[in-house]
Amino acid sequence: MQRAVHRIAGRLVGGPAARRTMASLSPSASMAAAGTTETRTPRLTRLAVPASVERLPRLEPGSAAAEAFVQQTAADPSGFLDGLRDQFTLRLPLVGLRIAGRQATRIQAEPAIKGAVLRLPKVKHLLPDDAGDASRRILLLNVAAVDDLDERARHFLEEAAAAREEEEGHAQPTQQHLTVDYGHWTADEVLGALLPLGLPEGTPTAFTSTGHIAHLNLRADYLPYRHVIGQVILDKNARMVRTVVNKLDTIDAEFRFFAMERLAGADDYAVVLSEGGCSFAFDFRTVYWNSRLHAEHARLVARFAPYAVVCDVMAGVGPFAVPAARKGCWVLANDLNPASHAALCANAARNHVAANVRPACLDGRDFIRRSIQKQEQKEPAAISRAPPQRLIDDFVMNLPASALEFLDAFRGAYRPIAGPELDAEVARRASEEGTAAWPMVHVHCFTKDLERPHEDICARASHILGLGDGPRRLLSLHYVRAVAPNKDMYCLSFRLTPSILFDEA
């Protein structure tokens, strides 16, 4: 086949040898130029973004130039990218084989040609016939010209082309072009080509999904480009993401939810998501939700007996309370944030467990004491045969930044209800299988002592509970997740004792 010279706008990456553009010289010309024996152009095994893509300028965070660029891109990040998307188009010459559609599977499996079939992610190697013949297909090969194939493959094609068109195995080489555009490239590839060199290693494409919202936590170096980054993430995750936000440094001091800035997409923060078989709806701007805690939510709920009384002290929108109620627990759920309390009530109704949930909007200490001291019977609505429950089985305290500080609410908490009735209830619970006389506490917390987290967390909890340096029994420490390079999240679970509940010296 006679070949024309092709100028390729982009970079082709062959095998491990090197990156180089597919040459249009014939093998003989290549050998003559190099003064060596036969050499061939590497086969196309993967694509790389065109080298001609113009990088964004390097901007110092907080500088006047950076602020000007932020203003330029914030108003219409998609419009800004419109001027850049065309730069990602790559058009490459390839050999195609016009074959009978019924022969496509057999020809692709031929040992002589199998290794030359184009195999690239998100690129089809078998196409409809460009001449409109419905009975024929175009099979793309991974070379720019027939002469770039090895001798075995060239011999196969010579025989296939010599066969009559109606015969099995007929294949007619034809010049084709592969065109990929902005839509082909991943977010990593696009940002890797757009962002200036010299930024911290890696592209900032990781995010946490909360419903339709992609939640980023960008480093300062990337902040000047945040709206461009947000738009690229939106473009590349359009099926699941409608809004992209970045967490700001400020945290609401009272209710502990994060301030955020919209980077791209719809100005819509009303989230609906599913977790643990339950549906949750809330405004992401005004409450705390962390999708990375789904395993921890499921772990604790699995520990609760179906008839247990659970006191969720910092309940948020209900990730512990609602699934526990669905399980048949009687749940006393509280959150000081009015927005979280409203969402908690709505989510209990949304999941048809409002009868099992008693919501409150109180300070955590007040809620613990009031829940213990209430005199009305607490009966799980879903378990009619369960005996009336007056005492709480499990306390959940999921506010890791400060939950340990609320443990002092348990000191002397049983004193106001002390008496024969309490003694009888404790004795009954101690004698029955599957129940315990004294409640469990599950308190989430952070530690920066990564070498000795057990000692650090237990010492802080013991101090607040007034236990000093005495023995620490009946407790477990469960690792939840790393929240920063020098900070981990844990859940400390322990059983309260009479010495704590009655504040015995």
N, C-alpha and C positions, 0 to 999 in steps of 0.2 A: 504494500500500500504506500502510495506517495503521500508524504506529510507536508503540511504547511508549518511555518514557524509561528508559534503561539507565544504571546506575552501574557504571563499569568499574574493577575493582581492579587497576590497573597503569598502565603507560605505553605508549603507542603511538607509534612513530616513523614518520612519513610520509616525504615527500621531503626534500630538503635544506632546506626552509623552516624547519621547527621541529618540536619534539616537543610533541604535545598529544593529549589524550584525544579519541576519536571522539565527536563531539557527537550527541545524539539529537534535536536540533531539526530541523525541516524546513527546506529551503532558504529558503522565504519567511520563516520566523521568524528564521533566521540573518541574512538581509539586513535585516530590519526592526530587529533588535537592533543591527546594525552601522551601519545607515544608509548602506549601500553597495549596489552591484549584486551580482549573484549570486556567492556564495562557497560552496565545498564543503569537506567534511571530507577531509583527506588520506587517501589509500588506505593500507592496511596493507601496508607493504613489508618490515618487519622487526619483531621483538619485542624488548622490553627487560624485564629483571627487574623485578618489582613494586617500586615505590618504598617499599612498606610493610615490606620486609624489614629486620629489626632488625640493625644493625651491632654487631659485638663491641666491647667497650670498649677504649680506647687504653691500652696497658700498657707501662711502661718495662721493657726487658729487665733481669733480675736483681732486680727489685723484689719485695717480699713479695706484692703483688697478682698479679704475673706468675707467680710460683712457685705460688701457690694455684690460679691458672687452669690452669697446666700439670698439676698434680696432678688437678684436676677432669676434664680432658679426656683424660689419659693412660690412665686405667683402662678407659674405654669410649668412644673417639672416635665410633664409629658411633651409640651411644646418645645422646651429646650432640647430634649432628646431627639425631637423630629429632625433637627439639623444635623444629628450625628448618626442616626440609624442607617442611612444609606452607605456610610463608610464601612459597615460590617458585611456588605454584599460581596460574595466571592464567586467567581465563575471560572470553572476549570474544564479543560478539554479531556474527554475520556473516550475510550473505545467502547462501542456498544455492539452487541450481537443481535441481529434480527433473527428470531427463532420462532418455530411454531409453539403456540401456547401449551399444547399438550405434551411437548418435549422439554418444557422448562425445567422440571424437576430432574429429569435424567441428565440433561446437559450440565446443569450446575454440579451434579455429583461426579461427573467425569474426572478421573484422577489428573488428567493432563491440564484441565482448565479450572479445577476446583479452587486452587490457591489464588487464582487471578480474579475471581469474582469479587466485586466491590462489597466490602463489609464495613459499614460505618454506622455508628449510633445515629438514629433518627433520619437515616437516608435510605430510601428504597432502592434496591438494586434491580428489581424487576418492574418494568414500566409498560404501559400500553404502547402499542406501535405508533410511532409518530406519523406514519403514512395513513393511519386510520383503518388498518386492517384488523378487525376484531379477533381474527384467529391467530394473530401473531403478537409477540412480545419483544421488548428490547431488554436484553440482559447487559447490565453495566459491568465493565471490568475495571480494575484498579490501576490502569496504565493510560498514558496519553496517546499512545500509538501502538500498533501491532508489533512494530520492531522492538518495543520495550519489553515484550514478553520473552520468556525463556524459550529455548529451542523446541522443547517438547510441546509447549502450548501453541507455538507458531505452527508446528507441523499438524497439530490437531485442527487448527483453524483452516489451514490450507485444504485438508481433506474435507472438512465440513463445508467450506465454500464451494468446493468442486462438485459436491453432491447436488443432484437436481433438487429444486425447491420442494417438490412433492415427496422427496425421500426423507426417511427418518434420519435425524442427525444433521440436517442442513442448517448452516449458520452463516449469515452474511455479515461481515464486519461493517460497521457504519460509524461515522464520526458523531459523537454526542457531546453535550456540555452539562456539567453538574453546576447548578446555581443554588447557593445557600445565602440566606439573608439574616437580618438581625434576629428573626424568630428562631433560628437554628441554635444560636449560641446560648450557653447557660449564663446565669447571673455571675458566676465566678469568672467566666471567660470575658464577659462584657466589661465588668468592673476591672478585671485584670488588665484590660487594654486601655480603659479610659483613665483610671486613676494615675496620678503621677508616680514615677519611680521614687524609691527611697522611703515610702511609707512603711509602717510596721508590717511584718511578714503576714501574708494571708489577706484574702479579700473579705470585707465585712458583710457577708451574706447570711450569717446565722441569725435566726430569729425564733421567738417563741410564738406559737399560734394560740390566740384566745378568740375562739369563734372565727369571725371573718377578719380579725385584726392581726397583723404581723407586728410583733413588739420587739424593737431593737434596743440594744444598749451599746451605742457607739463610743469608741475611744475618742479622745479630744482631737487626735490627728485627722480623723475623718469628718469632723463636724462641718468644716466648710463645704463639703460635698454631700451633706446628708440628704438633701432633697433629690439629687441625682441618684444616690444609692437607693433611696426609698422608691423612686419611680422604677428603677431597674428590677428591684425585688417584686414590685407590683406587676410589672410586665411579665415576669417569669413565673409567677405563681397566681395567675389570673383566675384559675379555677377555684382556688380556696381563699384568696386574699382580696379584700376590697378596700382596706384601709391599712396604711403603714404608719406607725408611730415610733418615736424614740423616747426612751425614758430620760427625764431630766434629773439633775442632782438633787433637787428639792423633794422632800418627803413630807406629807402632811403630818404635823407634829402630834395631833390628837388621834387621828384615825388611821395613820400609817399606810395610806395608799400613795402611789407614785404620781407626781405630776408628769405630763407627757406632752410632746409636740407632734402634731400631724405632719408627716413628711410628704405623703402622696396619697391619692385616692380619695374616697368619699369621706365627708365629715360626719361619720356615723359611728357612734360608740355603743349603740344598743346591741349587746351581744346575746346570742342564743347558742348554747353548746350542750353537748352530752358528755357525761362522765359517770361511770359506774352504773349504767342503766338508768340514770336520772337526767332530766333536762333542767338546765339552769339559764336564767335570763337576768341581765343586770346591765347597768351603765358602767363601762370599764373606767370611766374618768373618775368615778366617785367611790369605788369599792376596791378591795384587794382581792385579786385572784391570781393564782400561779398554776398554770397547766402542768408544770413539772412536778407537782406534788400529787398527781393522780394515784401513783403507786402507794404513797403514804396514806392517802384517804382510804384506799381499799384495804390496806393492811390493818388499820385500826378498826374499821367497821367490821372486818372479819372476826375480830376478837370479841365483839359484843354478842352476848346471848340474845336470842330473839325477844325475850321477855324482860331484858335488863332496863334499868332506868339510867339514862345517859344525860349528863349535864355538860353541855358544850358552852364553855364560858366565853370564848371569843369566836363565835360561830361564823362570822362573815355572811356570805350569801347562802350557806348551808352545805358545803361539800362533805362534812361529816354528818350533820344533823339529818339531812334529807334521806341519804341512803340508809342510815341507821333506822329511821322511822319506817322506811319501806321494808326493812328486815323485820319489823315488828317491835322495835324498841320504843319505849316511852322517852321522848327527848325534851329536855328543858334547854332551850337554845337562846343565846344572848349575844348581842353586839351593841356596843356603845354608839357606833356610827349609824345615824338615822337612815342613810341610804342603804347600808347593808341590812339593817333590820327590815326595811320595806321589801327589799329583794328576797330576804329569807322567808318572810310571810308569803310573798307571791310564789316562790319556788315550792314551798310546802303545798300550797294549793295546786300549783301546776302539776305536781307529781301525785296528787290525790292522797297526801299523808297529813293534811292539816289537823286531822283528829288526833294524831300521835305526837304533834309538836306544840309546845307551849313557848312562844317567842317572848323575848323581853328586850328592852333597850336600856341597860343599866351599866354602871361601873362594874368591872369584873369582880372586885372584892364584895361589893354589896350583893351581887347576883349569887355568888357562892354561898354566902351566909343565909340569904333569904331562901335559896333552894333547899338548904339543909333544914331550916327552921320551919318551913311551911308544914302545917298540921294536916292538910287535906291528903287523902289517899291518892297515890299516883298509880294508876292502873293502865297497863299497856292495852290500847284499844284493839289491837290486832290479835291478841292472844287471850281469848275469853277465859281459858282454863287456868291462866297464871294467877297466883295469889296476889292480893293487893300489895303494892310495894310502897313503903314509906321512906326507905333509905335509898340513897343513890349508889349505883354500882360502879360507875365510871365517870370521872371528870376528864374532859378534854380541854387543853389550854394551848391553842395554836396561835400564839403571837410571839414568835421566837425572839424578837428584839427585847421583849420585856416580860414575858409570861412568868419567868422564875420569880420576879418581884412580887407576884400575886399569891405565892404559896403561903405567905403569912396569914392569909384569910382562913386557913384550915386550923390554925392554932386556937384551941378552945371552941371550935365550931359546934361541938356536940353539947357543950355545957347548957345552953338554953333549953335543950330537949331532953336532958338527963332525967331519968326516973324509971319506974317499973315498966312502963310501956316500951321504952327504948331497950331496956335490958331484955325483955321478952323477945323483941324483934331481932336483936343481935344473937340471942341464943338460938332462935329458930333458924336464922340464916347460917349459923355455924354448924347446925346439925343436918342441914339438907345438902344433898349432893348437887354440885353445879353452882352453888352460891357461896359467897364468902361473907364473913361477919363485917369486914371493914372494906371501904371502897378503894378502888385503884385510881391513881392520878397519872395522866399521860400529858406531860408538859414539854412543849417544843422550845428549843433554845439554840443559840449560837455559841461557838467556842473558837478562840484563836489559838488555843493550845492543841495543835494538831498531833503532837507527840504523846500527850497524856490527857485526852479529852475526858476520860472517866473521872480522873482525879479533879480536874478543873470544875466540871459540871456538878459533880456530887458535893464538892466542898461548898460551892455557891448555894446549892439547894439546901444543904444541911444547915448552913448559917442562917438562911431566911426562915427555915422551919424551927430554929432554936435547938438544933440537935448537937451543936458544937462539933467536936471531932469524934463523937461516939461511933459505934458500929453502924455500917450502912448495909442493911439487909433487905431482901425481897425486892430488889430493883433490877431493871435491865436498861441498857443504853443502846438505842438503835440508831445507826447512822442513816440519815435521810439523803443528804446531798451536799456537795460543795457549792457554796454561794459566791466564793471569791478565792483567789489563790491562797489566802491566809485565813480563811474562815469557813467552817463547816457547820451544818445544821444537824442536830440530833433530836431524838425524842427520848426523854427520861421517863420511864414507867416505874412506879413504886406503889406499894400498898400503905395507906395511912394506918397509923397505930393509935391505940388509946392514949398513949402519952402525948401525941400531937393533938388529937381531937378534943381531949379534955384538958390540954395544956398542963399536964402533970409535971411538976418540978423534978 
